[in-house]
Amino acid sequence: MAKFGPSTTGEEVVETFKDNLKGKSILITGPSDGGLGAETAVDLAAGSPSQIILAGRSLTKIQPVIERINTANPGVKTDFIPLDLSSQDSVREAAAKINEIVDRLDLLINNAGIMASPFAKTVDGIESQFGTNYVGHFLLTNLIMPKIVAAGPGSRVVHVSSSAHRMSDIRLKDWNFEDGAAYQPFKAYGAAKTAIILFSVSLAEQLKNRGIVSVSLHPGSIKTNLQVYMTPENRKEAAELIVTNTGRPFPLPELKTMAEGCATTLVAALDPAVPSGSYLEDCMVAEPEAYAIDKDNAQQLWSLGENLVRQRFNW
């Protein structure tokens, strides 16, 4: 792997691997203006991919990102696809549109998410953080997987997780927290982020014979529009929860800039030396919690995902 670190910027990563981007077709979920997905998309555009698809809830929030890309890199085709990951119907509609407009998909970045929100359920009856962060991406990724496979060896799926996975193991039997009675926002967020790493582990195993890479990552602590419910006080509470769950110290990390925050995503997306199935922090391969890479957990979660979306996948 190239030598990057905590202060590396996304622009530096793209400049290093720009030859890997030319002519590629890319999909990013959750690229709203002011978020990491937007910065990731703008940086990627500088590498001259052929197409960037931006999938999110609101064109109003994504239009500024499209304009930034069109201004700086007018040769990059940019498309918006409506996507609400908390609705399986919306995910299916988005997947159908994506499958219509691309012959192949070289890079999928599952970036969208919600964080530490009050208890709620998706329209499909699933706790909202688990349903949005994991189940929605599970369904979308599987529905468009034939296009990723069509891109051949070297195509890649990148999953934006978090160090928050250290707050909680996966909840395979009670993902709805006793229908909200046992709900803790940060534990639910941690469980959902654990699920994302396990999903990446499952994909890496299933795609290894095709030469397709699946990688997960923690982007760092960054102040974005994701932290609607985050305060300095509950940031400390979250760190304490990690200490309780892991039995290890967890000093509060330094906040990163937006430019630094998208760098680990871009290393995961572009560095050919990143091993499939790995987890990254600060632009380097790191060790997640053991339960987040446990193959039995990954297999059970995959089965749960199929049950929750009422579909089996065999691509």
Secondary structure by P-SEA (a helix, b strand, c coil): cccccccccaaaaaaaccccccbbbbbbcccccccaaaaaaaaaaaacccbbbbbccccccaaaaaaaaaaacccbbbbbbbbccccaaaaaaaaaaaaaccccccbbbcccccccccccccccccccccccccaaaaaaaaaaaaaaaaaccccbbbbbccccccccccccccccccccccccaaaaaaaaaaaaaaaaaaaaaaaccccbbbbbbccccccccccccccaaaaaaaaaaaaaaccccccccccccccccaaaaaaaaccccccccbbbcccbbbbcccccccaaaaaaaaaaaaaaacccccc
